[in-house]
Amino acid sequence: MKRLLIITITAILLVLIYTNFSKTDNFLDSNNQNEDNPNNIDSSDKYNYFNFSNEEKDFIEKNNIDLDNLVNYYHYKSFDLYKYFEYEEARKENISYLEAINIVNNPTYYSNYEDKESAIFLNSSVVLINKHYYIEKSYKPNNLVALKDYKINYIIRDDEIMQASLVALEHLEEMFNDALKENLNLYVFSAYRNYQKQEYLYYVVNKQNDDYSARPGHSEHHSGFAFDISTLDIGLTVDFANSKEYNWLINNCYRYGFILRYPKDKENVTLYKFEPWHFRYVGKTIALNIYENNLTLEEYILKNYEL
């Protein structure tokens, strides 16, 4: 009798658990279906689903906006209904809904030291620092470590302990070691640089040459993820682009999470002339995407992140 009671209770509990799981799964499936594909919603329900205000409804109806197209924008937090036609105009260039929103909402994204903004995605390997996005003077990256503790060739200078981000150095060491197996002897000429160091390089060494040198606060080297790489005999010159070392790097660096940061024929995007020596750690997944699609970091972010 006691055993029968235990079996009965167990069976009831299993039924209840299964029922609850089924309800939960159905709820998640239903939500995911609507979130992933809002076009599955009946047209009559779209107004309620997106919770438009009366003012927004009036705007939609007055301008005869197609709700089926509108839903492609509406799940982005930065979407502005009243810029709908600007987004649509931008999409004539055959870009995604997200990219259209980013471009319209951030008209100075590719600007040259104009209307400057704080660096985005700070403290991550995708941090964007360029002539528009700046890093604070007092900023110091997390997890800086010295190159001397890794099997990496680098230029030794008096009174300088060359440092970089820990995660970047770990992958750089792997890349350098694999290059060495191909009889390619690479050197790091520069890694992390603080504001004061960049100030000296920009004003004193490079004489305010904006084509190659970043203004203090606008250098990727301040992030700890950027490296100037070349060979001892060539150094940081465009001649490095003609070397077997460079050829190996641009065809393999993505495997270690690196990208060529300022490529040829992308000066209108990066606002820097071609720098065959400047490599940047972004992580393997992003580096592969950038490599396969011939993108710059700016273009990748615009296509994949809501700004």
CORRAKA-V507773 format. One record per residue. N is the residue number from 1. PSI is psi as a letter, one per 40 degrees, with the letter a starting at -180 (none if undefined). OMEGA is omega in whole degrees, -180 to 180 (none if undefined). Layout:
n->N psi->PSI omega->OMEGA
n->N psi->PSI omega->OMEGA
This chain:
n->1 psi->d omega->-180
n->2 psi->d omega->-180
n->3 psi->d omega->180
n->4 psi->d omega->179
n->5 psi->d omega->180
n->6 psi->d omega->-180
n->7 psi->d omega->-179
n->8 psi->d omega->180
n->9 psi->d omega->179
n->10 psi->d omega->-179
n->11 psi->d omega->180
n->12 psi->d omega->-180
n->13 psi->d omega->179
n->14 psi->d omega->178
n->15 psi->d omega->-180
n->16 psi->d omega->-180
n->17 psi->d omega->-180
n->18 psi->d omega->-180
n->19 psi->d omega->-180
n->20 psi->d omega->178
n->21 psi->d omega->-180
n->22 psi->d omega->179
n->23 psi->d omega->-179
n->24 psi->d omega->-180
n->25 psi->d omega->-180
n->26 psi->d omega->180
n->27 psi->d omega->180
n->28 psi->d omega->179
n->29 psi->d omega->-179
n->30 psi->d omega->180
n->31 psi->d omega->-179
n->32 psi->d omega->-180
n->33 psi->d omega->-179
n->34 psi->d omega->-178
n->35 psi->d omega->-176
n->36 psi->d omega->-178
n->37 psi->g omega->-179
n->38 psi->e omega->-180
n->39 psi->e omega->176
n->40 psi->e omega->-180
n->41 psi->h omega->176
n->42 psi->i omega->-178
n->43 psi->d omega->-178
n->44 psi->e omega->-177
n->45 psi->e omega->-173
n->46 psi->d omega->178
n->47 psi->d omega->-178
n->48 psi->d omega->-178
n->49 psi->d omega->-178
n->50 psi->e omega->173
n->51 psi->f omega->178
n->52 psi->i omega->172
n->53 psi->i omega->178
n->54 psi->d omega->179
n->55 psi->d omega->179
n->56 psi->d omega->178
n->57 psi->d omega->179
n->58 psi->d omega->-180
n->59 psi->d omega->-179
n->60 psi->d omega->-177
n->61 psi->d omega->-178
n->62 psi->d omega->-178
n->63 psi->e omega->176
n->64 psi->f omega->-179
n->65 psi->h omega->-179
n->66 psi->h omega->-178
n->67 psi->d omega->-180
n->68 psi->d omega->177
n->69 psi->d omega->-177
n->70 psi->d omega->-177
n->71 psi->d omega->178
n->72 psi->d omega->178
n->73 psi->d omega->-157
n->74 psi->e omega->180
n->75 psi->e omega->174
n->76 psi->h omega->-175
n->77 psi->d omega->-176
n->78 psi->e omega->179
n->79 psi->h omega->178
n->80 psi->h omega->-176
n->81 psi->d omega->-174
n->82 psi->e omega->173
n->83 psi->e omega->-175
n->84 psi->d omega->-176
n->85 psi->d omega->174
n->86 psi->d omega->177
n->87 psi->d omega->-179
n->88 psi->d omega->177
n->89 psi->d omega->179
n->90 psi->d omega->-178
n->91 psi->e omega->175
n->92 psi->e omega->177
n->93 psi->e omega->177
n->94 psi->f omega->177
n->95 psi->i omega->-177
n->96 psi->i omega->177
n->97 psi->d omega->179
n->98 psi->d omega->-179
n->99 psi->d omega->178
n->100 psi->d omega->178
n->101 psi->d omega->-179
n->102 psi->d omega->-178
n->103 psi->d omega->-178
n->104 psi->d omega->-177
n->105 psi->e omega->-177
n->106 psi->g omega->-174
n->107 psi->e omega->-180
n->108 psi->e omega->-176
n->109 psi->d omega->-178
n->110 psi->f omega->-175
n->111 psi->i omega->-175
n->112 psi->g omega->179
n->113 psi->f omega->178
n->114 psi->i omega->179
n->115 psi->f omega->-174
n->116 psi->i omega->179
n->117 psi->i omega->177
n->118 psi->i omega->180
n->119 psi->h omega->180
n->120 psi->i omega->-178
n->121 psi->f omega->180
n->122 psi->i omega->-179
n->123 psi->e omega->174
n->124 psi->i omega->-177
n->125 psi->e omega->178
n->126 psi->e omega->-179
n->127 psi->h omega->-179
n->128 psi->h omega->177
n->129 psi->h omega->179
n->130 psi->a omega->-177
n->131 psi->e omega->176
n->132 psi->d omega->-178
n->133 psi->h omega->-175
n->134 psi->i omega->179
n->135 psi->i omega->-175
n->136 psi->i omega->-178
n->137 psi->d omega->-176
n->138 psi->e omega->-175
n->139 psi->h omega->173
n->140 psi->h omega->-177
n->141 psi->i omega->173
n->142 psi->i omega->171
n->143 psi->f omega->172
n->144 psi->h omega->178
n->145 psi->i omega->-176
n->146 psi->i omega->179
n->147 psi->d omega->-178
n->148 psi->e omega->-179
n->149 psi->e omega->-178
n->150 psi->i omega->179
n->151 psi->g omega->-177
n->152 psi->h omega->175
n->153 psi->h omega->178
n->154 psi->i omega->-179
n->155 psi->h omega->180
n->156 psi->h omega->180
n->157 psi->i omega->179
n->158 psi->h omega->175
n->159 psi->f omega->177
n->160 psi->h omega->171
n->161 psi->h omega->-176
n->162 psi->h omega->-177
n->163 psi->i omega->175
n->164 psi->i omega->178
n->165 psi->h omega->-179
n->166 psi->d omega->-177
n->167 psi->d omega->179
n->168 psi->d omega->-179
n->169 psi->d omega->179
n->170 psi->d omega->179
n->171 psi->d omega->177
n->172 psi->d omega->178
n->173 psi->d omega->178
n->174 psi->d omega->-180
n->175 psi->d omega->180
n->176 psi->d omega->180
n->177 psi->d omega->178
n->178 psi->d omega->177
n->179 psi->d omega->-180
n->180 psi->d omega->177
n->181 psi->d omega->177
n->182 psi->e omega->-179
n->183 psi->f omega->178
n->184 psi->h omega->-174
n->185 psi->g omega->-176
n->186 psi->i omega->177
n->187 psi->i omega->171
n->188 psi->h omega->179
n->189 psi->d omega->-180
n->190 psi->i omega->178
n->191 psi->b omega->180
n->192 psi->h omega->174
n->193 psi->h omega->178
n->194 psi->i omega->-176
n->195 psi->d omega->-176
n->196 psi->d omega->178
n->197 psi->d omega->-180
n->198 psi->d omega->178
n->199 psi->d omega->180
n->200 psi->d omega->-178
n->201 psi->d omega->-176
n->202 psi->d omega->-173
n->203 psi->d omega->-174
n->204 psi->d omega->-175
n->205 psi->d omega->-174
n->206 psi->e omega->174
n->207 psi->f omega->176
n->208 psi->f omega->178
n->209 psi->h omega->-175
n->210 psi->e omega->178
n->211 psi->d omega->-175
n->212 psi->d omega->-174
n->213 psi->h omega->178
n->214 psi->i omega->175
n->215 psi->i omega->179
n->216 psi->h omega->-176
n->217 psi->e omega->-178
n->218 psi->e omega->-179
n->219 psi->h omega->175
n->220 psi->d omega->-179
n->221 psi->d omega->178
n->222 psi->d omega->-178
n->223 psi->d omega->-176
n->224 psi->e omega->-177
n->225 psi->e omega->-175
n->226 psi->i omega->-179
n->227 psi->h omega->169
n->228 psi->h omega->-173
n->229 psi->h omega->176
n->230 psi->a omega->174
n->231 psi->i omega->-177
n->232 psi->d omega->-175
n->233 psi->d omega->-178
n->234 psi->d omega->-179
n->235 psi->a omega->-176
n->236 psi->g omega->178
n->237 psi->i omega->-180
n->238 psi->e omega->177
n->239 psi->d omega->179
n->240 psi->d omega->-179
n->241 psi->e omega->-179
n->242 psi->e omega->-175
n->243 psi->i omega->176
n->244 psi->d omega->178
n->245 psi->d omega->179
n->246 psi->d omega->-180
n->247 psi->d omega->178
n->248 psi->d omega->-178
n->249 psi->d omega->-175
n->250 psi->e omega->179
n->251 psi->e omega->-177
n->252 psi->e omega->-172
n->253 psi->d omega->-180
n->254 psi->d omega->-180
n->255 psi->e omega->-180
n->256 psi->e omega->177
n->257 psi->e omega->-177
n->258 psi->i omega->175
n->259 psi->i omega->168
n->260 psi->h omega->-167
n->261 psi->d omega->-177
n->262 psi->g omega->-175
n->263 psi->i omega->178
n->264 psi->i omega->178
n->265 psi->e omega->177
n->266 psi->e omega->-177
n->267 psi->d omega->180
n->268 psi->e omega->179
n->269 psi->d omega->-177
n->270 psi->d omega->-177
n->271 psi->e omega->173
n->272 psi->i omega->173
n->273 psi->i omega->-179
n->274 psi->h omega->177
n->275 psi->g omega->-177
n->276 psi->e omega->-177
n->277 psi->e omega->-171
n->278 psi->h omega->-180
n->279 psi->i omega->-173
n->280 psi->h omega->177
n->281 psi->h omega->178
n->282 psi->e omega->-175
n->283 psi->i omega->-171
n->284 psi->d omega->-177
n->285 psi->d omega->-180
n->286 psi->d omega->180
n->287 psi->d omega->178
n->288 psi->d omega->180
n->289 psi->d omega->-180
n->290 psi->d omega->-180
n->291 psi->d omega->-176
n->292 psi->d omega->-176
n->293 psi->e omega->178
n->294 psi->f omega->-177
n->295 psi->i omega->166
n->296 psi->i omega->178
n->297 psi->d omega->179
n->298 psi->d omega->-178
n->299 psi->d omega->180
n->300 psi->d omega->-179
n->301 psi->d omega->-179
n->302 psi->d omega->-177
n->303 psi->d omega->-169
n->304 psi->e omega->-178
n->305 psi->h omega->176
n->306 psi->h omega->-175
n->307 psi->none omega->none
